[in-house]
């Protein structure tokens, strides 16, 4: 049976198992033995696909980061008023988080103990900085309330979005639920932040 599973195992299915185990045990608390048992394949079979667990971590957090950065390259994120762009980016960030929940969960849990984790944290800061710049631009345009500190508002926005990994459990194929969560986040954040003109 192990041979049959080995024959059908792919780097993608191995990555999916690794992300689940990393999220359950923590990256530092996961050994190659844990991954081997969870995948039902030998450690040598894992090494056939990857150099080690840090490569699996890099692939996993890259998947989350690629999804987030792709949002910034979508046409609506780059044109129009800054407030419309940041609302769009917020909505799409929630959708990416929901679509890639295990991968984004792992990204949000890295602590900087390895080269890959430090790289992921730097990329996350870069993404956060780009969204923060959009928030500042929207405030400068007069589209966000002047009586709200924009740095605090930006941190609260990230906190609200990132908290989804702790409690939201999407149902497969539930696009309406995904849209509802994204709509709610955008409404809660921006109905309170917009100036109303």
C-alpha positions as CSV (number, residue, x, y, z in Angstrom):
1,X,0.0,0.0,0.0
2,X,2.8,2.4,0.8
3,X,4.2,1.8,-2.7
4,X,0.8,2.7,-4.3
5,X,0.6,5.9,-2.3
6,X,4.2,6.8,-3.1
7,X,3.4,6.4,-6.8
8,X,0.5,8.8,-6.6
9,X,2.0,11.3,-4.2
10,X,2.7,14.7,-5.8
11,X,4.6,17.8,-4.5
12,X,1.2,19.5,-4.2
13,X,-0.3,16.9,-2.0
14,X,2.8,16.7,0.1
15,X,2.7,20.5,0.5
16,X,-0.9,20.3,1.7
17,X,-0.1,17.7,4.3
18,X,3.0,19.7,5.5
19,X,1.0,22.9,5.9
20,X,-1.6,21.0,8.0
21,X,1.0,19.5,10.2
22,X,2.9,22.9,10.5
23,X,-0.3,24.6,11.5
24,X,-1.2,21.8,14.1
25,X,2.3,21.4,15.6
26,X,4.0,24.6,14.8
27,X,6.9,24.7,12.3
28,X,9.6,24.3,15.0
29,X,7.7,21.4,16.6
30,X,7.4,19.5,13.3
31,X,10.0,16.9,12.3
32,X,10.5,15.1,9.1
33,X,9.3,12.0,11.0
34,X,6.0,13.8,11.7
35,X,5.6,14.8,8.1
36,X,6.4,11.2,6.9
37,X,3.8,9.7,9.3
38,X,1.1,12.3,8.3
39,X,1.8,11.8,4.6
40,X,2.0,8.0,4.9
41,X,5.2,7.9,2.9
42,X,8.8,7.4,3.8
43,X,11.2,10.2,4.7
44,X,13.2,9.3,1.6
45,X,10.1,9.8,-0.5
46,X,9.7,13.3,0.9
47,X,13.3,14.0,0.1
48,X,12.7,12.9,-3.4
49,X,10.4,15.9,-3.7
50,X,12.0,18.5,-1.5
51,X,15.4,19.2,0.2
52,X,13.7,19.4,3.7
53,X,11.0,20.9,5.8
54,X,12.3,24.5,5.2
55,X,11.7,24.1,1.5
56,X,8.2,23.0,2.3
57,X,7.8,26.1,4.5
58,X,9.1,28.3,1.7
59,X,6.7,26.8,-0.9
60,X,3.8,27.2,1.5
61,X,4.4,30.8,2.5
62,X,5.2,31.7,-1.1
63,X,1.8,30.4,-2.1
64,X,0.2,32.8,0.4
65,X,2.4,35.7,-0.4
66,X,2.0,35.3,-4.2
67,X,-1.7,35.4,-3.8
68,X,-1.6,38.6,-1.7
69,X,0.9,40.4,-4.0
70,X,-1.1,39.3,-7.1
71,X,-4.0,41.4,-5.6
72,X,-1.9,44.5,-5.8
73,X,-1.2,43.9,-9.5
74,X,-4.9,43.5,-10.4
75,X,-6.1,46.5,-12.5
76,X,-8.7,47.8,-9.9
77,X,-5.9,48.0,-7.3
78,X,-4.0,50.4,-9.4
79,X,-6.5,52.9,-10.8
80,X,-9.1,55.2,-9.4
81,X,-9.3,57.0,-6.1
82,X,-7.0,55.6,-3.4
83,X,-10.0,54.9,-1.1
84,X,-11.6,52.7,-3.9
85,X,-8.3,51.0,-4.4
86,X,-7.8,50.2,-0.8
87,X,-11.3,48.9,-0.4
88,X,-10.7,46.7,-3.4
89,X,-7.4,45.4,-2.0
90,X,-9.0,44.8,1.4
91,X,-11.9,42.8,-0.2
92,X,-9.5,40.8,-2.4
93,X,-7.1,40.2,0.5
94,X,-10.0,38.6,2.5
95,X,-10.9,36.5,-0.5
96,X,-7.3,35.3,-0.9
97,X,-7.1,34.5,2.8
98,X,-10.3,32.5,2.6
99,X,-9.2,30.7,-0.6
100,X,-5.7,29.9,0.8
101,X,-6.6,29.7,4.5
102,X,-4.1,27.0,5.6
103,X,-1.3,28.8,3.7
104,X,-2.1,32.3,5.0
105,X,-2.6,30.8,8.5
106,X,1.0,29.4,8.4
107,X,2.3,32.7,7.0
108,X,0.8,34.7,9.9
109,X,2.3,32.3,12.4
110,X,6.0,32.4,11.3
111,X,8.2,34.0,13.9
112,X,11.5,34.7,12.2
113,X,13.5,31.7,13.5
114,X,14.8,30.6,10.1
115,X,16.0,32.3,6.9
116,X,12.7,31.4,5.3
117,X,10.7,32.8,8.1
118,X,12.7,36.0,8.1
119,X,12.2,36.3,4.3
120,X,8.4,35.7,4.8
121,X,8.2,38.3,7.5
122,X,10.0,40.9,5.3
123,X,7.6,40.1,2.4
124,X,4.6,40.5,4.7
125,X,5.9,43.9,5.9
126,X,6.3,44.9,2.3
127,X,2.7,44.0,1.6
128,X,1.4,45.7,4.7
129,X,3.5,48.8,3.8
130,X,1.9,49.0,0.3
131,X,-1.6,48.8,1.8
132,X,-0.7,51.4,4.4
133,X,0.5,53.7,1.6
134,X,-2.9,53.4,0.0
135,X,-4.6,54.2,3.3
136,X,-2.4,57.3,3.6
137,X,-3.2,58.4,0.1
138,X,-6.9,58.0,0.7
139,X,-6.6,60.1,3.9
140,X,-4.6,62.7,1.9
141,X,-7.4,62.8,-0.7
142,X,-9.8,63.7,2.1
143,X,-11.8,60.4,1.6
144,X,-11.0,59.1,5.1
145,X,-12.0,60.8,8.4
146,X,-9.5,63.3,9.6
147,X,-10.4,62.6,13.3
148,X,-9.1,59.0,13.1
149,X,-5.3,58.2,13.3
150,X,-4.6,56.5,10.0
151,X,-1.7,54.4,11.4
152,X,-4.0,53.0,14.1
153,X,-6.8,52.5,11.5
154,X,-4.4,50.6,9.3
155,X,-3.3,48.3,12.1
156,X,-6.9,47.7,13.1
157,X,-7.8,46.9,9.5
158,X,-4.9,44.3,9.3
159,X,-5.9,42.9,12.7
160,X,-9.5,42.4,11.6
161,X,-8.5,40.7,8.3
162,X,-5.8,38.6,9.9
163,X,-8.1,37.4,12.7
164,X,-10.1,35.5,10.1
165,X,-7.5,32.7,10.2
166,X,-8.4,32.1,13.9
167,X,-12.1,31.5,13.5
168,X,-13.4,31.4,9.9
169,X,-13.9,27.9,8.5
170,X,-15.1,28.2,4.9
171,X,-17.3,25.5,3.4
172,X,-16.2,24.1,0.1
173,X,-18.0,25.8,-2.8
174,X,-19.6,28.4,-0.5
175,X,-18.8,31.5,-2.7
176,X,-21.7,33.4,-1.1
177,X,-20.2,32.9,2.3
178,X,-16.8,34.1,1.0
179,X,-18.4,37.2,-0.5
180,X,-20.4,37.8,2.7
181,X,-17.2,37.8,4.9
182,X,-15.4,40.1,2.4
183,X,-18.4,42.5,2.2
184,X,-18.7,42.6,6.0
185,X,-15.0,43.4,6.6
186,X,-15.1,46.2,4.0
187,X,-18.3,47.6,5.3
188,X,-17.2,47.6,8.9
189,X,-13.9,49.1,8.1
190,X,-14.8,51.7,5.5
191,X,-18.2,52.8,6.6
192,X,-16.5,53.9,9.8
193,X,-13.5,55.4,8.0
194,X,-15.0,57.2,4.9
195,X,-15.8,60.9,5.2
196,X,-19.2,60.4,3.6
197,X,-18.7,62.7,0.6
